[in-house]
Amino acid sequence: MKLKRIAPVLIVAALFVVGIIPLLALSFYARAGADDFSYAARFVRPTIETGGNIFSILGAAFQTTLYFYKVWQGLYSSAFILSLEPSVFGEGCYWVTTWILLAISFLAFFALIWALCKKILKTTSKAWIGIACVSWFFFIQTIPNIYEGLYWFNGAMNYLFFWCLFAFCITAAINYLTKEGHARFGWLILTCLLAFIVAGGNHVSTVGCIFVLLLLALFEAIRNKRGWLFCAFVLCVLGLLIVSAAPGTAKRAADLGIDISSKRAIFNNLVQSIGASAWWLAEHFGGWFSLSTVAYIVCVLPFAVSVARKAHARFTLHASFWGWLSAAFVAMFWAQLYLLQVSTKGPGAGRTTDILYASFVIMVATFTLLTTYTLIQKNESKLKGINFDTERTSACLLCSAGLLAILFAFNSPLGFTTSTWEYAYTDLSDGSAKTYAEEMDSRLPILTDVSSKQVELSPRTAFPPTISTPDFSSDPTHWINQSAALFYHKDSIALVDENVDAEEPTL
C-alpha cells in the first residue's frame, strides 16, 4: 500500500492516541469515594476479606441487590454491578473503572453504527467504521461531566455502562429483524435478556429502551406479520414495574420528599417533571449545538456519502421515524427529572446528562447519515459522474482536520467545547491529580488500622475536577462518613477541620 494512502490513516490514529492517552493516564490517580463505599461495604468486602471465592463473591453481590431492593431502590441490575467496585479487590485497582467505560462505550458506538449501516442500509462500504470512530471520539472528548461519566465507578457504571447495554440491546433487536432462519431466535433471546437487565439499571436508559423496542416491535408486526419482539418490550416494562414496586423505591421517594400517597399526587409529579424536562431539553439542545457539533457533522459527512453511495437498501425515510425517536429522547429526559425535579427543582446529576448526551451524539450521526442517504437516493442520476471515494485520502484528511479542531480548539472564542483531553492534561500537568492521589493514599494506613475505631482525618488540599470525589465531612453522621466507616470497619470517621464540608467538584 502506498504511503500517501496510509498517511492520513496514521494521522487519524495518532490523533486518537493523543486524545485518549491523557484520559487513561489520569485513571491511575482516581480513587474510590461516596457511594462506592455504600454498595460494597455490607456483603462483598467482608466476603473478600474472609477469602471468599468467585462464587461466594457473586453471592454477596446478590445479597447486596436484595438489601438495596428493600431499603433504598429497586435497581436490581445496577446494585449487583455497583457492589463489585474495583477498590474492594485492592486499593490499587480503581483505575480499571475508566478503562472499562472507554472500552464498552467504544463497542456500544460501533455496535449501533454497524447495525445502522450494515443491517439497515446494507452497505458494502467500510466507511461506517469512520463514522463510528468519529462519533465515539467526539462523545468522549465533549462528554458533559467527566468525573461522573468516566472516573467515578458508582456513577458511571450505573449510567454510562447501562446506556451501553441499552445500545447492545437495540443492536441485537435490529440483528434479529434482519436475520433469517432459526439463527435469529438466538438474537431474540439476547435482546430479551438485555432488555430485562437494562430495566434493572437507571430509569433513563430503561425508558429509552422501552420506546425503541416498541418501535421495532411494531415494525416487525406490520412488516413481517410477527410479534416476537414484543417479548423483549414486555420484559423491559416488567423490569421497570419490578423496580417501581420495590419497598426501597417507596422509601427513597419518601426520603426525597416525593408524594406518592395517591394517584393524584403521582399525576401531579408526572406533569411537573414533563414540563420541566421539556424546558430543560430545549435549553440543552441549544448548548449542545455548538461549533464543535458542526465540526463533528463535517467529519461524519464524507463517510456518510460513501456509505450511502454503496448501500443496497431501498426505503423511504418517513417523518414518523424521527417523531418516534424524538419522543423516546424526550421520555429519557422525563425519566431523569421525574424523581429529582419535584424534590430538588434541579435538572439532575451530571452522570445522567452524560447518557442523554450520548444519545444526542448518536442521533446526530444517524440524522447525518440517513439524510445523506435520502438525498443521494433522490438525486442518484445527477451524482453518477462524481468520483468521491471517501475510504481513501479525502475523508481521512477531512476527518483529521475536524478532529484537530475538536481536540485542540479548547476554549477558543469561536465557541468550541473544552475537550476532555484538555481537562485531563491540565490535572496531570499541574500536579493536582498526583497530589490528590497521594493525599487519599496517605489516609489508608489509619483507615485500614484495625486497632483504630474512631478516625479523624485532615482535609484534602487537592481537588482536581476530573477525578476528585466528594470529601468526608466534619460531621461523622454525614452519609459519606458513615458509608466509609462501615466499609473500613470503623465506629466513626470525621475531618478535623470543622469548617470543611463535603462538596462535589464541578467543572
Secondary structure, 3 states (H helix, E strand, C coil): CCHHHHHHHHHHHHHHHHHHHHHHHHHCCCCCCCHHHHHHHCCHHHHHHCCCCHHHHHHHHHHHHHHHHHHCCCCHHHHHHHCCCHHHHCHHHCCHHHHHHHHHHHHHHHHHHHHHHHHHCCECCCCHHHHHHHHHHHHHHHCCCHHHHHHCHHHHHHHHHHHHHHHHHHHHHHHHHHCCCCCHHHHHHHHHHHHHHHHCCCHHHHHHHHHHHHHHHHHHHHHHCCCCCHHHHHHHHHHHHHHHCCHHHHHHHHHCCCCCCCHHHHHHHHHHHHHHHHHHHHHHHHHHCCHHHHHHHHHHHHHHHHHHHCECCCCCCCHHHHHHHHHHHHHHHHHHHHHHHHHHCCCCCHHHHHHHHHHHHHHHHHHHHHHHHHHHHHCHHHHCCCCCCCCCHHHHHHHHHHHHHHHHCCCCCCCCCCCHHHHHHHHHHCCHHHHHHHHHHHCHHHHCCCCCCEEEECCCCCCCCCCCCCCCCCCCCCHHHHHHHHHCCCCEEEECCCCCCCCCCCC
